[in-house]
Amino acid sequence: MVRVGSSSHFPDFGMVSLLAENGDSLLHRSDGHLKLAYLILVVVAATSLQKIEYLFGLFLLTLAAYRLGRLPTRVLLGWYLIPVSFVSAIALPFIFNEPGEPLITLGAPQVEITYGGLLLLVRLLLRTLSAVTYSFSFIMTTKYSQICAIVNRILPTPVNTVFLLAYRFSFVILEEVNSLLKAVSSRGGDLVKGLLTQTRIFSGIFAVAFVHSFDRAERIAKAMEARGFDGRIRTYTSPGRLSRRGASCLITSAAGLIAILTVG
């Protein structure tokens, strides 16, 4: 599979849609309700578990689920750069305030990085990567028609329509950003160099991307209204109901999480 995009670190939602619609794996054939319930369970586990070995185990389980969907691992590792950078930037000021045995001392006014501070950073990274990994597993193995049917079933009107339109509009924004970044790259620009030395230029790029995205969204809305769109997104495929086996697996997983939280 050839990936066309501006950066290997920027999620390619064209690839996401392609894999979701045309993939054939056990995870693709799994019930959408079950996958959504497990996504909620993963988020709860990532925010509730405290011991680093449990968080590492959760991360390995989400990676196993990702591989179960026959999804490209190398692409996922490239996409990890953005959440890792975001979490590191937020957690960096706090790791110096954590008590514990000092490991590294920096600067003339001694600034110490402690063992507790490093554990805090690792915990945050494992929590974030677990949620990100399974989120990609969910959206890359679930067809949009199934997502529409599930959202229409569990959310009231018009919240369901707003959610689904916002979900698809995020694809439009990312397509515009990708196009602009490829245009900059073809003219000798560089993302890392630009972020460090040409912040104003890249701020303008993202501003233009949002303006173009809203303009494109306006054209799409007018085209939908011209074709009879009345504010409701209808689906003609049923996602079915959660099977007994799926419900049993979910209940067992939730009971296991509760037991871990109780013991640990």
N, C-alpha and C positions, 0 to 999 in steps of 0.2 A: 504494500500500500504506500503510495506516495503522498506525502503531506504537503499541501500548499498553504503557506501562511507567512506572516511577517517574522515570526520568532517561534522557536521550539518551546519557549517558556510561556507562550500566550495561548490559552485554550482555543482550539479550533472547533467551533460549534458546527461547522459543516461536517467535519468528521464525526462529531457527536451524533448528529442527526442520521448520518449514513449508517453508522454502526447500530443505532437504535432501531432503524427501520428495516435493515437487511441482515442483521446478525442472527445467528442460529446456534444457540448454546442452551445449557440447562437454565442459566439465569435469565436468558431471553424468554424462555418458555414458562418461567415461574409466574405465579399470580402477582399482579401489580399491587394489590392490597398488601400482600405479604411483604413485598420488597419495601413498600412505604412504611409499614409497621416496623420492619427491621431498621430502617433509616432512623426513625424516631428512637428506637431502642439503642442504637449506636450513639446518638447524640446524648441521650440520658446517661449511658455508660461513660462516655468521654468526659462529661462534666461531673460525674459522681465519684468515679474511681480515683483513689489517691496514691496507692502504691505503684511505683514505677513498673514493677514486673507485670501487674495487671494491665496497665496502659499499653505496655509493649505487646502483651498477648492480644489485646483488642486490636492493635494496629496490624498484627500478623493475620488476624482473622479477616479484617477488611481487605487486606491484600489478597488473601486466599479467595474471597468472594469476587474480587476484581478479576483474578485469573480464571475463576470458574466461568466468567462471562466471555472468555477468549478475547479479552481486550488488550491492546498494545501496552506493555509495561514500560518500554523506553519512552513513549510519549508521556505517560503519567509522571515518570521521574523528571522530565523536563518541566511539566506543569507545576511540580512541587516548588519551584523557585519562588513564585509569587507569594504563596502562603507562608513559606519559611522566612522570606525576607520581611513580610509584614509582622509575623509573630516575634521575630528577633528584634525588630526595631521597637516594638512595644515593650518587650520584656527586658531589654538591655538596661534601662535605668533601675529596674527592681532587683536585678541579680546582685548588685553591690550592697544592698541593704539586708540581705538574708544572713542571719547568724549561722555560724558553723566554722569548721576548720578552714583557715585560709589556704588557698592553693596557689594563687598568683597575686603578686603585688606589683602595681603599676604606678609610675609617676613619683615625683618628689613628695607632694602631699600623698601619703600612701593610700592608695585605693585598692582594696582587696576583693578578689573574686573568691568566694567561699564554695565549699562543697555543696552546701544547701542552695546557693544561688544557681549553680550549674544544674542541680536536680530540678529546680523550678523551671529553668529554660527547657530542659528535656521533657518535663511533664507537659508543658504548654505545646511543644512541638508535636508530641505524640497525640495529644487530644485533637489538635487541629488537623493533622495528617490523617487520623482515623476517620474523622467526619468528612474531610475532603475526598478521601479515597472511596468511601462507600457512596457518597453523593454522586460522584462520577459513575460508579457502578450502576446506580439506580437510573440516572438519566441516559446512560449509554446502552441500556438493555431494555428500555421501556418505550414503546412506540408513543408518538404524540397523541394518537387517537385513544390509547389506553389512559394516558395522563388526563386527557380531557374528560373521559368517562368517569374516572375516579374523582376528579375535582368537582365535576357537576353533581356527583352523588353526595360528597361529604361537605361541600360548601354551599351556603345559601346564595340566591340571586340578589344583587348583581356582583357579589364578591367573587363568585367563580369566574365570571367573564373578565373582571378586572385582573384577576390572578393570571388567567391564561393569556390574555393580551400582553401583560407585562412580561410573562415568560418568553413569548415569541419576540417581543420588542427588544429584549436583551440581545437576541441574535442579530437584530438589525444594527444595534449600536456597535457590537463587536465586529461585524462585517465592515462597517465604516472605519473603525479604528485600524483594522487590518489593512484596508486599502490605503489609508493615509501613511501608515508605517512602511508599507512596501514602496510607496511613492518616494518617501524620504530616503529609504535605503537605496533605491535605484539612482538617486541623485548624490550619493556619497555620504549620506547621513548615517549615524550609528546610534543605537538606542542608549547604550551605556555612556558613551561620550556625551551624547546630547543631554542626558539627565544630569550630568556633572557640570558641564560647561555651557550648555545652551538651554537652560531651564525655560526661559521665556519662549523660545521657539516651540518646544514640545508642549508647553501649556497652551499655546495657540493651536497646535495640532489637535489636541484633545477637545478644545473648545469648538473647533470647526467640525470635528467628528460628531459632537452632540447636535450642532446646528443642522448638519446634513441628515442626521438620523431622524430628528423631529420633522424635517421637511419631507423625508421619505415616508415617515409614519403618517403624515397628513395625506400624502398621495395614496397610500395603501388604504387609509380609512375612507377616502372618497370613492375609491374603486370598490370597496366592500359595500358601501351604502348604495352605489349604483347597481350592485348585483343583488340587492334586497336584504342586506344585513340589518337586523332589527335589534341588535344589542345582546343577542343570545347566541352562544356557540353550541350548536347541536352535534351530537355524536350518534353514529349509526352502528357502533360496535359496543357490545357489552363486555366489561372487564370480568364479568362473572363474580362469584362470591368466594370468600376464603374457604378452602377445603378443610376437612377435618384434620388431615395430615399436616397441612400448613399451620392450622390453629394450634395443634399439639406441639409442633416445633417452636412456635412463637411463645407459647405458655411455658415450655421447658426452658427456653432461653431467658425469659423474664424471671422465672423462678431461680435460675442459676445466678443471674445478676443480683437479685435480692439477697440470696444466700451469701454471695461474695461481700456485698456491702454490709451485711449483718455481722459476718465473721471478721472482716477486715476493718 
